[in-house]
């Protein structure tokens, strides 16, 4: 499945699989490089999906009187 067609949850699940495989240390170097590349693409994809979700949340936030309110997110 193309990275762009995966849901956030699917991407995170695959990313967890990649991390587990690489942490075991028994993956050949060439395969590790492929997994690393796939993992970085998944991280970018997840970041983009989170950014888009953040924009959607800002769009739907409203004040007590029902008027829209734009509030920033606090960074942790």
MMTF fields as JSON, N, C-alpha, C and O atoms, coordinates in Angstrom:
{
  "mmtfVersion": "1.0.0",
  "mmtfProducer": "UNKNOWN",
  "numBonds": 303,
  "numAtoms": 304,
  "numGroups": 76,
  "numChains": 1,
  "numModels": 1,
  "chainsPerModel": [1],
  "groupsPerChain": [76],
  "chainIdList": ["A"],
  "bondAtomList": [4, 2, 8, 6, 12, 10, 16, 14, 20, 18, 24, 22, 28, 26, 32, 30, 36, 34, 40, 38, 44, 42, 48, 46, 52, 50, 56, 54, 60, 58, 64, 62, 68, 66, 72, 70, 76, 74, 80, 78, 84, 82, 88, 86, 92, 90, 96, 94, 100, 98, 104, 102, 108, 106, 112, 110, 116, 114, 120, 118, 124, 122, 128, 126, 132, 130, 136, 134, 140, 138, 144, 142, 148, 146, 152, 150, 156, 154, 160, 158, 164, 162, 168, 166, 172, 170, 176, 174, 180, 178, 184, 182, 188, 186, 192, 190, 196, 194, 200, 198, 204, 202, 208, 206, 212, 210, 216, 214, 220, 218, 224, 222, 228, 226, 232, 230, 236, 234, 240, 238, 244, 242, 248, 246, 252, 250, 256, 254, 260, 258, 264, 262, 268, 266, 272, 270, 276, 274, 280, 278, 284, 282, 288, 286, 292, 290, 296, 294, 300, 298],
  "bondOrderList": [1, 1, 1, 1, 1, 1, 1, 1, 1, 1, 1, 1, 1, 1, 1, 1, 1, 1, 1, 1, 1, 1, 1, 1, 1, 1, 1, 1, 1, 1, 1, 1, 1, 1, 1, 1, 1, 1, 1, 1, 1, 1, 1, 1, 1, 1, 1, 1, 1, 1, 1, 1, 1, 1, 1, 1, 1, 1, 1, 1, 1, 1, 1, 1, 1, 1, 1, 1, 1, 1, 1, 1, 1, 1, 1],
  "groupList": [{"groupName": "UNK", "atomNameList": ["N", "CA", "C", "O"], "elementList": ["N", "C", "C", "O"], "formalChargeList": [0, 0, 0, 0], "bondAtomList": [1, 0, 2, 1, 3, 2], "bondOrderList": [1, 1, 2], "singleLetterCode": "X", "chemCompType": "L-PEPTIDE LINKING"}],
  "groupTypeList": [0, 0, 0, 0, 0, 0, 0, 0, 0, 0, 0, 0, 0, 0, 0, 0, 0, 0, 0, 0, 0, 0, 0, 0, 0, 0, 0, 0, 0, 0, 0, 0, 0, 0, 0, 0, 0, 0, 0, 0, 0, 0, 0, 0, 0, 0, 0, 0, 0, 0, 0, 0, 0, 0, 0, 0, 0, 0, 0, 0, 0, 0, 0, 0, 0, 0, 0, 0, 0, 0, 0, 0, 0, 0, 0, 0],
  "groupIdList": [1, 2, 3, 4, 5, 6, 7, 8, 9, 10, 11, 12, 13, 14, 15, 16, 17, 18, 19, 20, 21, 22, 23, 24, 25, 26, 27, 28, 29, 30, 31, 32, 33, 34, 35, 36, 37, 38, 39, 40, 41, 42, 43, 44, 45, 46, 47, 48, 49, 50, 51, 52, 53, 54, 55, 56, 57, 58, 59, 60, 61, 62, 63, 64, 65, 66, 67, 68, 69, 70, 71, 72, 73, 74, 75, 76],
  "secStructList": [7, 7, 4, 4, 4, 1, 7, 2, 2, 2, 2, 2, 2, 2, 2, 2, 2, 2, 2, 2, 2, 2, 2, 2, 6, 7, 1, 7, 2, 2, 2, 2, 2, 2, 2, 2, 2, 2, 2, 2, 2, 2, 2, 2, 2, 2, 2, 2, 2, 2, 2, 2, 2, 2, 2, 2, 2, 2, 2, 2, 7, 5, 7, 6, 6, 1, 7, 5, 7, 7, 7, 7, 7, 7, 7, 7],
  "xCoordList": [0.852, 0.0, 0.887, 1.876, 0.552, 1.285, 1.21, 0.162, 2.336, 2.371, 1.272, 0.693, 0.973, -0.005, -1.429, -2.324, -1.662, -3.004, -3.255, -4.373, -2.248, -2.403, -3.018, -2.795, -3.796, -4.306, -3.169, -2.125, -3.394, -2.4, -2.099, -0.941, -3.156, -2.994, -2.225, -1.388, -2.506, -1.771, -0.296, 0.578, -0.034, 1.352, 2.095, 3.249, 1.442, 2.079, 2.34, 3.383, 1.395, 1.567, 2.771, 3.589, 2.87, 4.003, 5.307, 6.321, 5.286, 6.483, 6.937, 8.135, 5.992, 6.325, 6.95, 7.891, 6.434, 7.003, 8.454, 9.331, 8.688, 10.037, 10.988, 12.099, 10.555, 11.409, 11.742, 12.894, 10.734, 10.985, 11.991, 12.905, 11.82, 12.728, 14.151, 15.103, 14.298, 15.642, 16.268, 17.485, 15.455, 15.975, 16.509, 17.413, 15.957, 16.425, 17.856, 18.587, 18.259, 19.64, 20.021, 21.206, 19.067, 19.414, 18.968, 18.877, 18.693, 18.294, 19.56, 20.353, 19.765, 20.947, 20.997, 19.972, 22.205, 22.422, 21.55, 20.922, 21.504, 20.723, 19.24, 18.582, 18.732, 17.331, 17.115, 16.078, 18.081, 17.987, 17.882, 17.109, 18.649, 18.594, 17.229, 16.695, 16.663, 15.322, 14.282, 13.396, 14.394, 13.459, 13.588, 12.589, 14.832, 15.065, 14.423, 13.774, 14.602, 14.002, 12.474, 11.825, 11.914, 10.456, 9.987, 8.972, 10.738, 10.382, 10.401, 9.508, 11.404, 11.46, 10.304, 9.77, 9.92, 8.765, 7.482, 6.614, 7.367, 6.194, 6.132, 5.057, 7.283, 7.32, 6.851, 6.06, 7.344, 6.911, 5.411, 4.714, 4.927, 3.503, 2.657, 1.644, 3.068, 2.332, 2.359, 1.352, 3.497, 3.603, 2.644, 1.997, 2.558, 1.647, 0.194, -0.597, -0.153, -1.515, -1.854, -2.975, -0.897, -1.134, -1.297, -2.143, -0.491, -0.621, -1.994, -2.622, -2.461, -3.78, -4.886, -5.86, -4.736, -5.73, -5.757, -6.826, -4.606, -4.511, -5.248, -5.943, -5.102, -5.811, -7.322, -8.081, -7.753, -9.18, -9.742, -10.845, -8.98, -9.419, -9.559, -10.535, -8.609, -8.686, -9.923, -10.536, -10.29, -11.446, -12.753, -13.682, -12.834, -14.101, -14.232, -15.288, -13.197, -13.272, -14.206, -14.157, -15.048, -15.993, -16.008, -15.632, -16.453, -16.598, -17.924, -18.718, -18.158, -19.385, -20.636, -21.681, -20.538, -21.695, -21.855, -22.745, -20.99, -21.079, -20.22, -20.099, -19.621, -18.759, -17.418, -16.942, -16.831, -15.553, -14.427, -14.352, -13.579, -12.437, -11.194, -11.187, -10.159, -8.892, -7.957, -7.553, -7.619, -6.697, -5.515, -5.658, -4.356, -3.16, -3.043, -3.654, -2.247, -1.956, -0.704, 0.235, -0.689, 0.505, 1.437, 1.017, 2.692, 3.68, 4.045, 4.118, 4.27, 4.645, 6.109, 6.622],
  "yCoordList": [-1.189, 0.0, 1.239, 1.291, 2.214, 3.467, 4.209, 4.218, 4.84, 5.558, 6.606, 6.819, 7.27, 8.347, 7.823, 8.592, 6.56, 5.995, 5.335, 4.896, 5.26, 4.632, 5.61, 6.819, 5.054, 5.886, 6.139, 5.49, 7.082, 7.381, 6.125, 5.808, 5.424, 4.226, 3.125, 2.452, 2.944, 1.947, 2.313, 1.455, 3.591, 4.051, 3.868, 3.441, 4.188, 4.034, 2.56, 2.211, 1.709, 0.274, -0.249, -1.0, 0.146, -0.285, 0.273, -0.424, 1.51, 2.121, 1.346, 1.143, 0.918, 0.114, -1.219, -1.683, -1.838, -3.093, -2.879, -3.69, -1.795, -1.484, -1.289, -1.82, -0.532, -0.28, -1.585, -1.82, -2.437, -3.734, -4.57, -5.156, -4.622, -5.425, -4.887, -5.661, -3.585, -3.005, -3.11, -3.251, -3.042, -3.178, -4.578, -4.749, -5.579, -6.949, -7.113, -7.965, -6.296, -6.313, -7.461, -7.648, -8.233, -9.371, -9.177, -10.139, -7.925, -7.608, -7.247, -6.432, -7.831, -7.499, -5.998, -5.317, -5.509, -4.079, -3.521, -2.476, -4.198, -3.705, -3.587, -2.605, -4.591, -4.559, -3.467, -2.804, -3.28, -2.212, -0.849, 0.001, -0.638, 0.636, 0.848, 1.957, -0.21, -0.12, 0.179, 1.009, -0.503, -0.271, 1.145, 1.791, 1.624, 2.983, 3.992, 4.939, 3.793, 4.698, 4.667, 5.712, 3.478, 3.358, 4.057, 4.753, 3.86, 4.481, 6.003, 6.654, 6.571, 8.036, 8.563, 9.636, 7.824, 8.218, 8.15, 9.015, 7.13, 7.007, 8.148, 8.679, 8.519, 9.628, 10.917, 11.668, 11.171, 12.371, 12.332, 13.332, 11.181, 11.023, 11.258, 11.956, 10.683, 10.868, 12.332, 12.861, 12.976, 14.391, 15.235, 16.145, 14.924, 15.654, 15.427, 16.369, 14.178, 13.881, 14.601, 15.083, 14.678, 15.386, 16.884, 17.522, 17.448, 18.871, 19.166, 20.166, 18.287, 18.458, 18.346, 19.097, 17.416, 17.26, 18.504, 18.946, 19.06, 20.27, 21.43, 22.197, 21.558, 22.603, 22.385, 23.342, 21.155, 20.847, 21.218, 21.754, 20.929, 21.255, 22.764, 23.243, 23.503, 24.965, 25.489, 26.46, 24.851, 25.299, 25.101, 25.893, 24.066, 23.753, 24.297, 24.156, 24.904, 25.461, 26.667, 27.499, 26.751, 27.853, 28.444, 27.789, 29.704, 30.382, 29.962, 29.253, 30.399, 30.053, 30.525, 29.879, 31.645, 32.167, 31.533, 31.916, 30.557, 29.875, 30.461, 29.885, 31.613, 32.206, 31.475, 30.988, 31.407, 30.683, 31.409, 32.638, 30.617, 31.139, 30.414, 29.188, 31.157, 30.562, 30.61, 31.685, 29.443, 29.354, 28.514, 27.534, 28.907, 28.133, 26.928, 26.871, 25.976, 24.808, 25.086, 25.706, 24.627, 24.782, 23.613, 22.456, 23.925, 22.862, 22.288, 22.997, 20.999, 20.347, 20.553, 20.078],
  "zCoordList": [0.0, 0.0, 0.0, 0.731, -0.794, -0.888, 0.453, 1.098, 0.877, 2.154, 2.225, 3.29, 1.1, 1.093, 1.235, 1.584, 0.979, 1.079, 2.435, 2.705, 3.281, 4.591, 5.582, 5.516, 6.5, 7.585, 8.577, 8.528, 9.46, 10.494, 11.309, 11.584, 11.685, 12.514, 11.789, 12.388, 10.511, 9.726, 9.624, 9.741, 9.407, 9.302, 10.619, 10.629, 11.718, 13.026, 13.335, 13.886, 12.98, 13.203, 12.41, 12.94, 11.159, 10.327, 10.883, 10.907, 11.326, 11.903, 13.144, 13.345, 13.968, 15.15, 14.744, 15.389, 13.682, 13.184, 12.736, 13.034, 12.03, 11.544, 12.715, 12.712, 13.713, 14.883, 15.595, 15.959, 15.795, 16.466, 15.682, 16.262, 14.36, 13.528, 13.618, 13.718, 13.583, 13.62, 15.009, 15.128, 16.051, 17.415, 17.689, 18.507, 17.012, 17.212, 16.738, 17.241, 15.768, 15.317, 14.413, 14.137, 13.942, 13.092, 11.639, 10.877, 11.264, 9.895, 9.113, 9.583, 7.938, 7.136, 6.825, 6.8, 6.591, 6.375, 5.253, 5.424, 4.119, 2.987, 3.351, 3.007, 4.042, 4.464, 5.519, 5.519, 6.408, 7.413, 6.75, 7.192, 5.703, 4.988, 4.346, 4.368, 3.775, 3.176, 4.25, 4.051, 5.389, 6.488, 7.031, 7.346, 7.14, 7.617, 6.678, 7.124, 5.388, 4.399, 4.495, 4.482, 4.588, 4.724, 6.001, 6.007, 7.072, 8.347, 8.287, 8.828, 7.64, 7.535, 6.682, 6.962, 5.654, 4.839, 5.667, 5.546, 6.499, 7.361, 8.378, 8.654, 8.932, 9.896, 9.227, 9.798, 8.011, 7.278, 7.01, 7.181, 6.594, 6.297, 7.551, 7.496, 8.664, 9.917, 10.352, 10.824, 10.196, 10.534, 9.71, 10.229, 8.423, 7.539, 7.962, 8.002, 8.277, 8.71, 10.013, 10.18, 10.937, 12.193, 11.958, 12.585, 11.059, 10.728, 10.145, 10.494, 9.251, 8.647, 9.695, 9.655, 10.625, 11.689, 12.57, 12.99, 12.848, 13.661, 12.983, 13.65, 11.677, 10.942, 11.005, 11.161, 10.887, 10.97, 12.348, 12.454, 13.387, 14.752, 14.898, 15.475, 14.389, 14.462, 13.742, 14.184, 12.639, 11.86, 12.616, 12.461, 13.423, 14.078, 15.494, 16.11, 16.013, 17.367, 17.362, 16.456, 18.374, 18.459, 19.86, 20.833, 19.944, 21.229, 21.865, 21.246, 23.092, 23.808, 23.064, 23.143, 22.345, 21.61, 20.23, 19.471, 19.9, 18.619, 17.526, 16.445, 17.804, 16.784, 16.756, 17.782, 15.591, 15.498, 16.245, 16.265, 16.842, 17.584, 17.098, 16.991, 16.809, 16.401, 17.599, 18.044, 18.113, 19.246, 18.824, 18.093, 19.289, 18.988, 19.91, 20.977, 19.469, 20.291, 21.086, 20.587, 22.324, 23.14, 22.859, 22.856, 22.626, 22.438, 23.789, 24.792, 23.788, 25.04, 25.312, 26.325]
}
